């Protein structure tokens, strides 16, 4: 396929040059907007371009709605402007301005067919109510927005310390500093809030029932393993994370019916010994937090902890797909830069890391929502081998 694309590359380059010269011509833009056959395409392109220009304002309107809990208010049914304004603590003028902004980005529906105008959730707004992980990320974006206030400075490495780096416990550990308890709890809560959707995708796409002993590296507060425990009652489950995170996991898992099924271990997964041997080791949203050398080292340690025939599962949003490109390359690309380490990768890049770690038969498992997570699988042979 690459050879075919390479053969046609001169033609593609020629067509791209012609197209871009035309699209950059103001006279062509005006004629396209006025001509009946090209008008829909011109309007759609103009809208997409303006959406990119105005995207920050859209996200701020969304943030305001989440902070004011407007979606919760409207989830109880259509409301009049005075009712919404009172619930939000806004003047009616300010509330109407916000509601109209939310209507323009398909989060709210406005019905003015009756004597009094009412406001209700649109389809996207209703979906947001059912996704607490998304609202948690929206609240968290205050830190990200501050780190991206000067994106050129971030790209040029002029930010000595970002807000996200302070929040991320592993970043503090990498600098030889103990992470603040408040930061560990905040980051653990954030990851836990968005974990259910990821866990459901993994469990729907990949059958774990064959496993007898499973280790979740960097398992946070145990939200993923609790999902595994509910779906697969016969798997012996282990979690490994930093001491302050492990303490949170013990407390939260202990308060559930899985308190005796999930064994929590604490330590640094780059230096400390893993408990015993496992036939399944999962790394959920872990690899993209690390640079290539660190990722290979971590995958190698995971491989060494497997029994013959054991499997390593890597699950995270991945680049290189039309369904996940904006999330992986744009969102996580800048998010991880603000974190201070890691980057999104294509499945082929993750496969290369897994192969470098000595894992074999590496392949991708399709998921229904790659925007939430994709899955890569690697294993070791069903016989004892020596890696060099």
C-alpha positions as CSV (number, residue, x, y, z in Angstrom):
1,X,0.0,0.0,0.0
2,X,2.8,2.4,0.8
3,X,4.4,1.6,-2.6
4,X,1.2,2.5,-4.3
5,X,0.8,5.8,-2.4
6,X,4.5,6.6,-3.2
7,X,3.8,6.0,-6.9
8,X,0.9,8.5,-6.9
9,X,2.6,11.0,-4.7
10,X,3.6,13.4,-7.5
11,X,0.0,13.5,-8.7
12,X,-1.3,14.2,-5.2
13,X,1.3,16.9,-4.7
14,X,0.3,18.6,-8.0
15,X,-3.4,18.4,-7.2
16,X,-2.9,19.7,-3.6
17,X,-0.9,22.7,-5.0
18,X,-3.7,23.5,-7.5
19,X,-6.4,23.1,-4.9
20,X,-4.7,25.3,-2.3
21,X,-3.9,28.1,-4.8
22,X,-7.6,28.2,-5.7
23,X,-8.9,28.1,-2.1
24,X,-6.5,30.9,-1.2
25,X,-7.8,33.1,-4.0
26,X,-10.5,35.6,-2.7
27,X,-12.1,35.8,-6.1
28,X,-12.5,32.0,-6.2
29,X,-14.0,32.0,-2.6
30,X,-16.6,34.6,-3.6
31,X,-17.6,32.8,-6.8
32,X,-17.8,29.5,-5.0
33,X,-20.1,31.1,-2.3
34,X,-22.3,32.6,-5.0
35,X,-22.6,29.6,-7.4
36,X,-25.5,27.4,-6.5
37,X,-23.7,24.1,-6.9
38,X,-20.7,25.0,-4.8
39,X,-22.5,27.2,-2.3
40,X,-23.2,24.4,0.2
41,X,-19.6,23.3,0.2
42,X,-18.4,26.9,0.6
43,X,-20.7,27.5,3.5
44,X,-19.7,24.2,5.2
45,X,-16.0,25.0,4.8
46,X,-16.5,28.5,6.2
47,X,-18.4,27.1,9.2
48,X,-15.7,24.6,9.9
49,X,-13.0,27.3,9.7
50,X,-14.9,29.6,12.0
51,X,-15.5,26.7,14.4
52,X,-11.7,26.4,14.7
53,X,-11.4,30.1,15.3
54,X,-14.2,30.3,17.9
55,X,-13.5,26.9,19.5
56,X,-12.1,28.4,22.7
57,X,-15.4,30.4,23.2
58,X,-17.5,27.3,22.6
59,X,-15.5,25.4,25.3
60,X,-15.9,28.2,27.7
61,X,-19.6,28.3,27.2
62,X,-19.6,24.5,27.9
63,X,-17.5,25.0,31.0
64,X,-19.9,27.7,32.3
65,X,-22.8,25.3,31.8
66,X,-21.1,22.5,33.7
67,X,-20.0,24.8,36.5
68,X,-23.5,26.2,36.9
69,X,-25.0,22.6,36.6
70,X,-27.3,23.7,33.8
71,X,-27.4,20.2,32.3
72,X,-28.5,18.7,35.6
73,X,-31.3,21.4,35.9
74,X,-32.5,20.7,32.3
75,X,-32.3,17.0,32.7
76,X,-35.4,17.2,34.8
77,X,-37.4,18.5,31.9
78,X,-38.0,21.7,29.9
79,X,-37.6,24.9,32.0
80,X,-38.5,28.6,31.4
81,X,-35.9,31.2,31.4
82,X,-36.7,32.6,34.9
83,X,-36.5,29.0,36.3
84,X,-33.1,28.4,34.7
85,X,-31.8,31.8,35.7
86,X,-32.8,31.2,39.4
87,X,-31.2,27.8,39.4
88,X,-28.0,29.1,37.9
89,X,-27.8,32.2,40.0
90,X,-27.6,34.4,36.9
91,X,-29.6,37.4,35.6
92,X,-32.1,36.5,33.0
93,X,-30.1,38.4,30.3
94,X,-26.9,36.6,31.1
95,X,-28.7,33.2,31.3
96,X,-30.4,33.7,28.0
97,X,-27.1,34.6,26.4
98,X,-25.5,31.4,27.7
99,X,-28.5,29.2,26.7
100,X,-28.4,30.6,23.1
101,X,-24.7,29.9,23.0
102,X,-25.4,26.3,24.1
103,X,-28.1,26.0,21.5
104,X,-25.7,27.1,18.8
105,X,-23.4,24.2,19.6
106,X,-26.2,21.6,19.8
107,X,-26.3,21.2,23.6
108,X,-29.6,22.9,24.3
109,X,-32.9,23.1,22.4
110,X,-35.1,26.2,22.6
111,X,-38.8,25.9,22.0
112,X,-40.6,29.2,21.4
113,X,-43.8,27.7,19.8
114,X,-45.9,28.3,23.0
115,X,-46.8,31.3,25.0
116,X,-43.6,31.1,27.0
117,X,-40.2,30.0,25.6
118,X,-38.8,26.8,27.2
119,X,-35.3,25.4,27.3
120,X,-34.4,21.7,27.2
121,X,-31.5,19.4,26.6
122,X,-30.5,18.6,23.1
123,X,-29.1,15.2,22.1
124,X,-25.5,16.1,22.9
125,X,-26.5,17.7,26.2
126,X,-28.4,14.6,27.2
127,X,-25.4,12.4,26.3
128,X,-23.2,14.6,28.5
129,X,-25.4,14.1,31.5
130,X,-24.8,10.4,31.2
131,X,-21.1,10.8,31.0
132,X,-19.7,12.0,34.4
133,X,-16.1,11.4,33.1
134,X,-16.6,14.1,30.5
135,X,-17.9,16.6,33.0
136,X,-15.0,15.8,35.3
137,X,-12.6,16.6,32.5
138,X,-14.4,19.8,31.6
139,X,-14.1,21.0,35.2
140,X,-10.4,20.0,35.2
141,X,-9.7,22.0,32.0
142,X,-9.2,25.2,34.0
143,X,-5.6,23.9,34.6
144,X,-5.2,22.9,31.0
145,X,-6.4,26.3,29.7
146,X,-3.9,28.1,31.9
147,X,-1.0,25.9,30.6
148,X,-2.2,26.6,27.0
149,X,-2.6,30.3,27.4
150,X,0.7,30.7,25.5
151,X,0.9,27.6,23.3
152,X,4.0,28.9,21.5
153,X,5.8,29.1,24.8
154,X,4.7,25.6,25.7
155,X,5.9,24.3,22.3
156,X,9.3,26.0,22.7
157,X,9.7,24.7,26.3
158,X,9.6,28.1,28.0
159,X,7.2,26.9,30.7
160,X,9.4,25.9,33.6
161,X,6.5,24.2,35.5
162,X,2.9,23.7,34.3
163,X,-0.2,23.3,36.4
164,X,-0.7,19.8,34.9
165,X,2.8,18.7,35.9
166,X,2.0,19.7,39.5
167,X,-1.2,17.7,39.4
168,X,0.3,14.5,37.9
169,X,1.8,12.4,40.7
170,X,4.2,10.5,38.4
171,X,5.8,13.8,37.2
172,X,6.6,14.7,40.8
173,X,8.1,11.2,41.4
174,X,10.2,11.6,38.2
175,X,11.7,14.8,39.7
176,X,12.5,13.0,43.0
177,X,9.8,14.9,44.8
178,X,7.0,13.2,46.8
179,X,3.7,14.1,45.2
180,X,1.3,16.2,47.3
181,X,-1.5,14.2,48.8
182,X,-4.1,16.7,47.5
183,X,-2.7,16.4,44.0
184,X,-2.6,12.6,44.1
185,X,-6.3,12.5,45.3
186,X,-7.4,15.0,42.6
187,X,-5.6,13.2,39.8
188,X,-6.9,9.8,41.0
189,X,-10.4,11.1,41.2
190,X,-10.1,12.5,37.7
191,X,-8.9,9.3,36.2
192,X,-11.5,7.3,38.1
193,X,-14.4,9.5,36.8
194,X,-13.5,8.8,33.2
195,X,-12.5,5.1,33.7
196,X,-16.0,3.5,33.4
197,X,-16.4,4.2,29.7
198,X,-12.8,2.9,29.0
199,X,-13.4,-0.2,31.2
200,X,-16.6,-1.0,29.4
201,X,-15.0,-0.7,26.0
202,X,-12.1,-3.0,27.0
203,X,-14.5,-5.7,28.5
204,X,-16.8,-5.5,25.5
205,X,-13.9,-5.9,23.0
206,X,-11.6,-8.4,24.7
207,X,-12.6,-11.5,26.5
208,X,-10.7,-11.8,29.8
209,X,-12.4,-14.9,31.0
210,X,-9.4,-17.2,30.1
211,X,-7.1,-15.4,32.7
212,X,-6.5,-16.9,36.1
213,X,-4.2,-14.2,37.6
214,X,-4.3,-10.6,36.4
215,X,-2.2,-7.5,37.3
216,X,-3.3,-4.0,36.5
217,X,-0.2,-1.7,36.4
218,X,-0.9,1.9,37.4
219,X,-4.5,0.9,38.4
220,X,-5.4,4.0,40.2
221,X,-8.2,3.6,42.7
222,X,-9.2,0.2,41.2
223,X,-12.2,1.3,39.1
224,X,-11.2,-0.9,36.2
225,X,-10.5,-4.0,38.3
226,X,-13.8,-3.6,40.0
227,X,-15.4,-3.8,36.6
228,X,-13.4,-6.8,35.8
229,X,-14.3,-8.4,39.1
230,X,-18.0,-7.9,38.4
231,X,-17.7,-9.5,35.0
232,X,-15.3,-12.3,35.8
233,X,-15.7,-13.7,39.3
234,X,-13.0,-16.4,38.9
235,X,-10.0,-14.2,38.1
236,X,-7.5,-13.4,40.9
237,X,-7.0,-9.7,40.7
238,X,-4.0,-7.5,41.7
239,X,-3.4,-3.8,41.4
240,X,0.0,-2.0,41.5
241,X,0.5,1.7,41.9
242,X,2.5,4.4,43.8
243,X,2.1,4.2,47.6
244,X,-0.2,7.3,47.9
245,X,-2.4,6.0,45.1
246,X,-2.4,2.5,46.5
247,X,-3.6,3.8,49.8
248,X,-6.6,5.4,48.1
249,X,-7.2,2.2,46.2
250,X,-7.2,0.1,49.4
251,X,-9.7,2.4,51.0
252,X,-12.1,2.6,48.1
253,X,-11.9,-1.1,47.1
254,X,-12.3,-2.0,50.8
255,X,-15.6,-0.2,50.8
256,X,-17.0,-2.4,48.0
257,X,-18.0,-6.1,47.7
258,X,-14.7,-6.8,45.9
259,X,-12.6,-5.8,48.9
260,X,-11.2,-9.4,49.4
261,X,-10.9,-10.2,45.7
262,X,-8.6,-7.3,44.6
263,X,-5.1,-7.3,46.2
264,X,-3.4,-3.9,46.2
265,X,0.4,-3.6,46.0
266,X,2.4,-0.4,46.3
267,X,5.6,0.7,44.7
268,X,7.3,2.2,41.6
269,X,6.5,0.1,38.6
270,X,9.9,1.0,37.1
271,X,12.1,-0.2,40.0
272,X,10.2,-2.3,42.5
273,X,9.5,-6.0,42.2
274,X,6.1,-7.1,40.9
275,X,4.2,-9.7,42.9
276,X,4.6,-13.3,41.7
277,X,3.6,-14.2,38.1
278,X,0.6,-13.4,36.0
279,X,-1.0,-14.6,32.8
280,X,-2.5,-11.2,32.1
281,X,-1.1,-7.7,32.7
282,X,-3.0,-4.6,31.7
283,X,-1.7,-1.1,31.2
284,X,-4.8,1.2,30.8
285,X,-3.9,4.8,29.8
286,X,-0.3,4.3,31.0
287,X,2.0,4.0,27.9
288,X,1.0,7.3,26.4
289,X,2.2,9.0,29.7
290,X,5.8,8.0,29.0
291,X,8.5,8.5,26.5
292,X,9.6,5.6,24.2
293,X,12.5,4.4,26.3
294,X,10.4,4.4,29.5
295,X,7.6,2.6,27.7
296,X,9.8,-0.1,26.5
297,X,11.3,-0.5,29.9
298,X,7.8,-0.8,31.5
299,X,6.6,-3.2,28.8
300,X,9.8,-5.3,29.3
301,X,9.2,-5.5,33.1
302,X,5.6,-6.5,32.4
303,X,6.8,-9.2,30.0
304,X,9.2,-10.6,32.7
305,X,6.3,-10.9,35.1
306,X,4.2,-13.1,32.8
307,X,3.9,-16.8,32.9
308,X,4.5,-18.7,29.6
309,X,1.6,-17.8,27.2
310,X,0.9,-14.7,29.2
311,X,-0.5,-11.5,27.6
312,X,0.0,-7.8,28.0
313,X,-2.9,-5.5,27.2
314,X,-2.3,-1.9,26.3
315,X,-5.5,0.2,26.2
316,X,-5.6,4.0,25.5
317,X,-6.7,6.5,22.9
318,X,-4.4,6.1,19.9
319,X,-3.5,8.3,16.9
320,X,-3.7,7.6,13.2
321,X,-7.5,6.9,12.9
322,X,-10.2,9.3,11.6
323,X,-12.3,8.4,14.6
324,X,-9.7,9.3,17.2
325,X,-7.2,11.7,15.4
326,X,-8.6,14.9,17.0
327,X,-8.6,13.4,20.4
328,X,-5.2,11.7,20.2
329,X,-3.2,14.0,18.1
330,X,-4.7,17.4,19.0
331,X,-6.1,17.0,22.5
332,X,-3.7,14.4,24.1
333,X,-0.8,15.7,22.0
334,X,-1.0,19.1,23.8
335,X,-2.3,17.7,27.1
336,X,0.7,15.4,27.5
337,X,3.1,18.2,26.5
338,X,1.6,20.3,29.3
339,X,2.0,17.3,31.6
340,X,5.7,17.3,30.7
341,X,6.1,13.8,29.3
342,X,4.6,11.2,27.0
343,X,2.8,11.5,23.7
344,X,-0.1,9.8,21.8
345,X,1.0,7.0,19.4
346,X,-0.3,5.1,16.5
347,X,-1.1,1.4,16.9
348,X,2.0,0.6,14.7
349,X,4.2,2.7,17.0
350,X,2.9,0.9,20.1
351,X,3.4,-2.4,18.3
352,X,7.0,-1.4,17.8
353,X,7.4,-0.7,21.5
354,X,5.9,-4.0,22.4
355,X,8.1,-5.9,20.0
356,X,11.2,-4.1,21.3
357,X,10.1,-5.3,24.8
358,X,10.2,-8.9,23.6
359,X,6.4,-9.4,23.2
360,X,5.2,-11.4,20.2
361,X,2.1,-11.8,18.0
362,X,1.3,-8.1,18.7
363,X,-2.0,-7.1,17.2
364,X,-4.8,-4.7,17.6
365,X,-8.3,-5.5,19.0
366,X,-11.0,-3.4,17.4
367,X,-13.2,-1.4,19.8
368,X,-16.6,0.2,19.3
369,X,-15.5,3.6,20.4
370,X,-11.8,4.2,19.5
371,X,-12.2,7.8,20.6
372,X,-12.4,6.4,24.2
373,X,-9.7,3.6,23.8
374,X,-8.0,1.3,21.4
375,X,-6.4,-2.0,22.5
376,X,-3.1,-3.6,21.6
377,X,-2.3,-7.2,22.6
378,X,1.2,-8.8,22.9
379,X,2.2,-12.2,24.4
380,X,5.1,-14.4,25.2
381,X,5.4,-18.0,23.9
382,X,3.9,-20.9,25.8
383,X,7.3,-22.2,26.6
384,X,10.2,-20.9,28.7
385,X,12.5,-18.7,26.6
386,X,15.4,-16.5,27.5
387,X,15.4,-12.9,26.4
388,X,18.6,-11.0,25.9
